[in-house]
Amino acid sequence: MQRLNFTLDRETIALLSELAQTFYQGNKSQTIRAALQSLATHTGHAGWVINGYSPIELSSTTFCHTCGTEYAKGDLLYRPVFDRGFSHKAMVNLPTKTWLDCPDCVTQNTEEAPASL
């Protein structure tokens, strides 16, 4: 074990104490460790994320990007809308080819989204 000497403002000390009491039986070291592990988990997950979907009526036969199911002219698929953000599924680059998802895949991708803290 190593002792570190650093200064925290009152609000941070209060938050640390509250979290330690609520989740870690008052153990501030364990609370800080959990916070650092959470931060480390999210590091490197910045990039392009799907922020929503836009409906597209097909003008020709097309396959769902995610599941590969074939859809006919006139069917409705969904084009993802990409924004900069953080996610466990973040992409470094925007896709270069057409990406359309079927309603089932859109629903599944939306339900898999991690809950906000």
URUR-V714557 format. One line per field, one symbol per residue. phi: phi as a letter, one per 40 degrees, with the letter a starting at -180 (. if undefined). psi: psi as a letter, one per 20 degrees, with the letter a starting at -180 (. if undefined). burial: 1 if it has 9 or more other ideal C-beta (glycine too) atoms within 8 Angstrom, else 0. A space follows every 10 residues. Layout:
# URUR-V714557
phi->???
psi->???
burial->???
This chain:
# URUR-V714557
phi->.bcbbabbcd cccccdcccc ccbbfgcccc ccdccccccc cccgbcicbc bibbcbccca dabcccbgcc bcdgcbbbcc bcbcabacbc bcbcccbcbb bcdccccccc ccdcccc
psi->qppqorpqrg hggggggggg gghkkiohgh ggggghhggh hipjkqbpqo iaqpqpppir pqqphgijqp qrpirprppq oqrpapqijq qgqqqirpop qrhghggghg hipqqq.
burial->0000000000 0010011011 1001000101 1101100000 0000101111 0010010100 0101010000 1000101111 1100101001 1000000001 1100110110 0000000
